[in-house]
Amino acid sequence: MKKEDRKAIVEIETTVQIGKAGLTASVVEEIKRQIEKRKVVKVRILKSALTSMDIEDMGSELAKRTNSKLVGTRGRCIVLKKPKK
C-alpha cells in the first residue's frame, strides 16, 4: 500500500455511512457520485450493517459495484478511490 493511500485512510473525513439497511442501491449510487466528484471516498460502516458479511467483503463488494479501487480498510471504515484510466 502506498504512503498516500495509508494517509487517506486516516486523514480523510467520512462522507458516507452505511446503516442497518446495508448496501442499498441508493447508497451505491451516492458513493459513485462522490467518487466522481472527490476522487477518494471514506465510508463508515455501522455495526448493525455487518451482520451478513465482514468489512473486507463489504469493501470488495462496494469496489465492484461502484467501479472503484479499494484503497484499504481500518476498523469499520473503507476507503475507495477512482481508478486510473
Secondary structure, DSSP 8 states (H G I E B T S, - for coil): --HHHHHHHHHS---EEE-TT-S-HHHHHHHHHHHHHHSEEEEEE-GGGGSSS-HHHHHHHHHHHHT-EEEEEETTEEEEE----
